[in-house]
Each structure stands twice: as C-alpha cells, then as structure tokens.
Amino acid sequence: MKPVHVLVVGSHADCICTEKSSTESTAAVLLETVSQKFDNLVIGTKMFSVNALEVMSNEMRALRGALSELKSNICQVLQQSYLQV
C-alpha cells in the first residue's frame, strides 16, 4: 500500500496568530504536531495560507503548483506499479 499524501491548507480567517507569533511559526508548530500524530501519512513540508476569494493570488498559485507536482508524482508511481504487474 502507498502512503496518503497530505497538504495542510488554511484560509486567512483561520490564521490565529498572537503578536508574539508569526504565521510561519504557527504553521511550523502545526505541521510538527500533525506529523507526530499521524506518522503513517506523508505530510507536505509547507503549510499554505490562502485567501480563497483571490483566485490569482500568489498563495493560490503556489498551492496549485504544489497540487500539480503532487499529482504528477502520484501518477508516476502508479504508472510504474502498473508496468511491474
């Protein structure tokens, strides 16, 4: 069986940052916590914080790029496994 791949995505409304913490540090803590709790998942190394109302924002472009790359990787693995059968 192949592991499940996960990308962590939040909206700007979901960002809960105090004055003492930044979005990046909050994302790092969240990613570490999720990775420890779900060790059988392949969790992306970056958390995406997007404004879903702005389709062409830099964050949405980065998310689409990451999804496209993940899709390509999964398709390559599946194609190789079918060729081996």
N, C-alpha and C positions, 0 to 999 in steps of 0.2 A: 504494500500500500504506500501511496505517496502522501507526504505531509500536507496539511492545509496551509495555504499562504494567506497572510492577513496584513492588510494595510490599515493603520489607525487614522481615521479622519474625523475632524471636529469642525464645527462651524464657529464663526467668531462669537456668536452668542454663547457657545459652550465654554469659551476660554475663561477660566476663573483664575485670575492672577492677582495677587496682592501687590502692594507697592514694593515689597521686598523680593518678589519673584518675577521672573520673566516668562514669557510664553515658552521659550526654548527650555528653560529649566523645568517648568511644569511638564512639558512634553517628555523630557528625558526621564523624569521620575515615573510618569505614567507608562512609558514604554518598558522601563525596567520592571515595574510591578506586574504588568501583563505578561512579560516574558517569563518571569519567575512562576507565575500562577499557572500558565498554560505552556509548559515546556514541550509539549508534543506539537506545537504549531510553529511554522516559520513566519516570524513577525518582521515586517519591514523595519529598516533601521531609522526611518524618518516618519514623523507624525505630520500629517497635513492639516493645516488650519485654513479652511476655505470660507469664502462668502459665496454661498450658492446662488445668490441673486446676480452676481457678476460673473457671467459665463466666460468672459475672455480675460479674467484677472490672471496675474502671474501664478497665484496659488492653484487655480483650477487647471492651468496649462501644465504645471508641474505634476498635479495629480493624474491628469490624462496621460502624460508621458510615462509615469510610473506604472499605471494600469496597462498601458500598451506594452511596456517592457516585460511586465509580469506575464501577460497573456502570451507573448512570443516565447518566453522561457518555458511556460507550461506546455504550449503546443509542440515545441521541440522535444521535450521529454516524452510526451505522449506519442509523437511520431516515431521516436527511437524505440519505444517499448513495443509498438505495433510491428515494427520491422523485425524485431527479435523473435516474435511469436511465430 
